[in-house]
Amino acid sequence: MLQRIDELRASIATTPISTIVVEYRGRAHELILKHESLNPTGSIKDRTATGLLVDIDRVKPLVPGTVIVESTSGNLGLALARLVRMLDCHFIAVIDERTPGPTRDSLTASGVELQFVDEPDGQGGYLLSRLKAVRELCSANPDYRWPNQYHSNANPLIHEQTTGPEIARQGGRELDAVYVAVSTGGTLAGISAHLRTRDPAVRIVAVDSTGSLVTGGVGGHRLIAGLGASRASSFINETSYDAAARIAPAATVAACRMFLEDTGVALGGSSGSVLCGYLGDLDQGHFPRRALCLCPDGGSKYLGTLYDDAWLDTVHIAEDVHGAIERFRADGLRFRATTG
């Protein structure tokens, strides 16, 4: 099993960046995108899953047949499914109705046992209900192992060791702003821990959702899977970031659709949200010399939601999305890939 754990560590590779031009309100800005969609299962959660499993193996070695249970909105589940299969273990994923259909299908095809939670948690989501279900499963089955992405320090640590240094290296000495989506807060906490020691002047923006409690605010209904949460983060506080941007779902969907129209590339919801976080800084007069948006995943899992007009009608935001696109276009917003 030790050899397989070493293989997990080795599976983390540097993800690429690209540079785009953002035209907005009569000015052109270069922006770096870091593409976590090119991880093995298509998201930054491949890093998190690796850190979590290496850590619980350190505490008590994982042996074939071990049952691992975790709450997930989707991407961490896909990442754990791949790694758990490599270890000949079994995975129970506790999910809810917001988990995208393609993600559910992929989990099932990977042999994952799905536990579905349909009781809202009273804070605009299902997270607290999912966590309750995980605790009940572990209580009834003491041999189950729970990596606990919401509390394990292995979550931020893997990003402090890998994602943060990559951002610093790829951004270079002129890097002065980084935009990171939050849910558990582990990714932001780890990146911040690295960047704060390297260059405290780098502006770190926590990109959250309206209705989320991760960075404060008031809990409410949320639509974008994997962004925000029904509770405050165990990993971050106000020293972890310089500003919080809370993005409405209509703005996220508008940004995703406009980016696809302009570049031919489909972004995931959290990635569209970090773009909105960057635009919000431009609105407020913050013009970074060299800014980087961490894009957690791509758009393939969201073709039936963010990019589907019928879904917009179902969740009653079609008018808001089209209005946001009109306002963005009226302000001259265009995304353009650079050449060379």
C-alpha positions in Angstrom: 0.0 0.0 0.0 2.9 2.3 0.7 3.9 2.2 -3.0 0.3 3.2 -4.0 0.3 6.1 -1.5 3.5 7.3 -3.2 1.7 7.0 -6.5 -1.0 9.3 -5.2 1.6 12.0 -4.2 3.2 11.7 -7.6 -0.1 12.2 -9.4 -0.1 15.9 -8.6 1.4 17.8 -11.5 1.7 21.5 -12.3 -1.4 22.8 -14.1 -0.9 25.2 -17.0 -1.8 28.9 -17.3 -3.0 31.0 -20.2 -3.2 34.7 -20.6 -6.4 36.4 -21.9 -7.2 40.0 -22.6 -10.2 41.4 -20.7 -11.7 44.5 -22.5 -13.9 46.4 -20.1 -15.1 50.0 -19.9 -12.7 51.2 -22.5 -9.6 49.6 -21.1 -7.7 46.4 -21.9 -6.3 44.2 -19.1 -4.1 41.1 -19.3 -5.3 38.3 -17.0 -3.7 35.0 -16.2 -6.0 31.9 -15.9 -4.7 28.8 -14.1 -6.5 25.8 -15.5 -7.2 23.2 -12.8 -9.5 21.5 -15.2 -6.4 19.7 -16.5 -6.0 17.7 -13.4 -6.8 14.0 -13.8 -10.5 14.2 -13.0 -10.9 17.7 -14.2 -10.7 19.9 -11.1 -8.6 21.3 -8.3 -10.1 18.7 -6.0 -7.7 16.2 -7.3 -5.1 18.0 -5.1 -7.4 18.1 -2.1 -8.3 14.4 -2.4 -4.7 13.4 -2.6 -3.8 15.4 0.5 -6.7 14.0 2.5 -6.1 10.3 1.6 -2.3 10.6 2.3 -3.1 12.1 5.7 -5.6 9.4 6.8 -3.3 6.7 5.6 -0.6 8.3 7.8 -2.9 8.1 10.8 -4.0 4.6 10.1 -2.9 2.7 6.9 -5.5 2.2 4.3 -5.9 -1.4 3.3 -7.9 -2.9 0.4 -11.6 -3.0 1.2 -11.5 0.1 3.5 -14.7 2.1 3.2 -14.2 5.8 2.8 -17.2 8.2 3.2 -17.3 11.9 2.4 -19.7 14.7 1.8 -19.2 16.3 -1.7 -20.9 18.7 -4.0 -19.3 16.8 -6.9 -15.7 17.4 -7.8 -14.1 16.1 -4.6 -16.2 13.0 -5.1 -14.8 12.4 -8.6 -11.3 12.9 -7.4 -11.7 10.6 -4.4 -13.4 8.0 -6.6 -10.3 7.8 -8.8 -7.9 7.6 -6.0 -9.9 5.2 -3.8 -10.1 2.8 -6.8 -6.3 2.9 -7.1 -6.1 1.8 -3.5 -8.7 -1.0 -3.9 -10.9 0.7 -1.3 -14.6 1.5 -1.4 -16.1 5.0 -1.5 -19.5 6.2 -0.3 -20.3 9.7 -1.6 -22.9 11.7 0.2 -24.4 14.1 -2.4 -27.6 16.2 -2.9 -29.8 17.4 -5.8 -27.3 20.2 -6.8 -24.7 17.6 -7.8 -24.6 17.8 -11.6 -26.1 14.9 -13.5 -22.9 14.1 -15.4 -21.0 14.0 -12.1 -23.5 11.6 -10.6 -23.3 9.4 -13.7 -19.5 9.4 -13.5 -19.5 8.5 -9.8 -21.8 5.6 -10.4 -19.8 4.4 -13.3 -16.7 4.4 -11.1 -18.4 2.0 -8.6 -19.1 4.7 -6.0 -22.0 4.1 -3.7 -24.2 7.2 -3.6 -26.1 8.4 -0.5 -28.6 11.1 -1.6 -29.6 13.8 0.8 -32.8 15.7 0.0 -33.4 17.7 3.2 -32.4 21.4 2.9 -30.2 22.5 5.8 -32.0 25.8 6.5 -29.0 27.8 5.3 -29.7 27.9 1.6 -28.1 24.5 0.8 -27.6 20.9 1.8 -24.2 20.9 3.4 -25.3 20.6 7.0 -27.6 17.8 6.1 -24.9 16.0 4.2 -22.5 16.3 7.1 -25.3 14.9 9.4 -25.6 11.9 7.1 -21.9 11.3 7.1 -21.8 11.4 10.9 -24.6 8.9 11.1 -22.9 6.5 8.7 -19.7 6.7 10.6 -21.5 6.2 13.9 -23.3 3.2 12.7 -20.1 1.8 11.0 -17.0 2.6 13.2 -14.6 1.1 10.7 -15.6 3.7 8.0 -12.9 6.4 7.4 -14.0 10.0 6.9 -11.3 12.3 5.4 -13.4 15.3 6.4 -12.4 17.9 3.9 -14.1 20.5 6.1 -11.8 20.2 9.1 -8.7 18.2 8.1 -5.6 20.4 8.0 -4.5 18.2 5.1 -6.9 20.2 3.0 -5.1 23.6 3.2 -1.7 22.0 3.5 -1.7 20.3 0.1 -2.5 23.7 -1.5 0.2 25.4 0.6 2.7 22.8 -0.7 1.6 22.6 -4.3 -1.0 25.2 -5.6 0.5 28.2 -3.8 4.1 27.6 -5.0 2.9 27.0 -8.6 0.9 30.3 -8.6 4.0 32.2 -7.2 6.3 30.7 -9.8 3.9 31.1 -12.8 2.8 34.6 -11.8 6.4 35.7 -11.4 7.7 38.7 -9.5 5.1 41.1 -10.8 2.1 39.0 -9.5 0.1 41.4 -7.4 -3.5 39.9 -7.2 -4.9 36.4 -7.0 -8.6 35.4 -7.1 -9.7 32.2 -5.4 -13.1 30.6 -5.1 -14.1 29.4 -1.6 -16.2 26.5 -0.4 -14.4 24.6 2.4 -11.8 27.4 2.3 -9.0 25.0 2.2 -7.7 26.0 -1.2 -7.6 29.7 -0.3 -6.1 29.1 3.2 -3.2 27.0 1.7 -2.5 29.5 -1.1 -2.6 32.4 1.3 -0.3 30.7 3.7 2.3 30.4 1.0 1.9 33.8 -0.7 1.8 35.7 2.6 5.3 34.4 3.5 6.6 35.1 0.0 5.1 38.5 -0.7 2.5 40.0 1.7 1.7 42.7 -0.8 -0.1 40.3 -3.2 -3.8 41.1 -3.0 -5.8 37.9 -2.3 -9.5 38.0 -3.1 -11.8 35.3 -1.7 -14.6 34.8 -4.3 -17.8 33.6 -2.5 -21.4 33.3 -3.5 -24.3 35.4 -2.4 -26.2 33.4 0.3 -23.0 31.8 1.5 -21.6 31.9 5.1 -18.0 31.1 4.2 -16.8 34.7 4.3 -19.6 36.1 6.4 -22.8 37.6 5.2 -26.3 36.1 5.5 -27.2 32.6 4.5 -29.6 32.1 1.6 -30.4 30.1 -1.5 -27.4 29.2 -3.7 -27.4 27.8 -7.2 -23.7 27.4 -8.2 -22.4 23.9 -7.2 -19.1 24.0 -5.3 -19.1 27.7 -4.5 -19.9 28.9 -1.0 -21.3 26.9 1.8 -23.9 26.8 4.6 -21.3 27.4 7.3 -18.2 29.5 7.9 -14.8 28.0 6.9 -12.7 26.2 9.5 -9.6 27.2 7.7 -9.8 30.9 6.8 -10.3 34.2 8.7 -10.0 37.8 7.7 -6.2 37.7 7.7 -6.3 35.0 5.0 -7.6 37.5 2.3 -7.7 41.2 1.6 -11.2 41.3 0.2 -14.3 39.1 -0.3 -16.4 39.2 -3.4 -19.8 37.7 -3.1 -21.1 36.9 -6.6 -24.8 36.5 -7.6 -25.6 33.4 -9.6 -26.9 35.4 -12.6 -23.5 37.2 -12.9 -21.7 33.9 -12.7 -23.8 32.4 -15.5 -23.5 35.5 -17.6 -19.7 35.5 -17.3 -19.5 31.8 -18.2 -21.7 32.2 -21.2 -19.9 35.3 -22.4 -16.5 33.6 -22.0 -17.7 30.7 -24.1 -19.1 33.0 -26.8 -15.9 35.0 -27.0 -13.2 32.3 -26.6 -15.0 29.0 -27.4 -14.0 27.7 -23.9 -16.6 26.6 -21.4 -15.8 27.4 -17.7 -17.3 25.9 -14.6 -19.4 27.9 -12.3 -16.6 28.7 -9.7 -14.3 29.7 -12.6 -16.9 32.1 -13.9 -17.3 33.5 -10.4 -13.6 34.3 -10.1 -13.8 36.2 -13.3 -16.6 38.2 -11.8 -14.5 38.8 -8.7 -11.8 40.3 -10.9 -14.3 42.5 -12.8 -15.5 43.7 -9.4 -12.1 44.9 -8.5 -11.9 46.7 -11.9 -15.2 48.4 -11.0 -13.7 49.6 -7.7 -10.6 51.0 -9.3 -8.2 48.2 -8.5 -6.1 47.6 -11.6 -3.6 44.9 -10.9 -0.4 44.8 -13.0 -0.4 41.0 -13.1 -3.5 39.2 -11.8 -4.2 35.5 -11.7 -7.6 33.8 -11.5 -7.5 30.2 -10.2 -10.1 28.4 -12.3 -11.2 25.3 -10.3 -12.8 23.3 -13.2 -14.1 23.4 -16.7 -17.6 23.6 -18.1 -18.3 20.1 -19.3 -20.1 19.1 -16.1 -22.4 22.1 -16.3 -23.8 21.9 -19.8 -27.1 20.8 -18.4 -27.2 23.8 -15.9 -25.2 27.0 -16.5 -25.3 26.6 -20.3 -28.9 25.3 -20.6 -31.7 27.8 -21.2 -34.3 25.4 -19.8 -32.4 25.2 -16.5 -32.3 29.0 -16.3 -36.1 28.9 -16.6 -36.4 26.2 -14.0 -34.4 28.1 -11.4 -36.0 31.4 -12.4 -32.9 33.4 -13.3 -33.2 33.6 -17.1 -34.2 37.3 -17.1 -31.4 38.2 -14.6 -28.8 36.3 -16.6 -29.8 38.0 -19.9 -29.9 41.4 -18.2 -26.4 40.8 -16.7 -25.1 39.9 -20.2 -26.6 43.1 -21.6 -25.1 45.3 -18.9 -21.7 43.6 -19.3 -21.7 44.0 -23.1 -22.8 47.6 -22.7 -19.7 48.2 -20.6 -17.7 46.8 -23.4 -16.8 43.5 -21.8 -15.0 41.1 -24.1 -12.7 38.2 -23.5 -9.9 37.6 -26.0 -7.3 34.9 -26.0 -3.8 36.1 -26.6 -1.6 34.6 -29.4 1.9 33.3 -28.9 
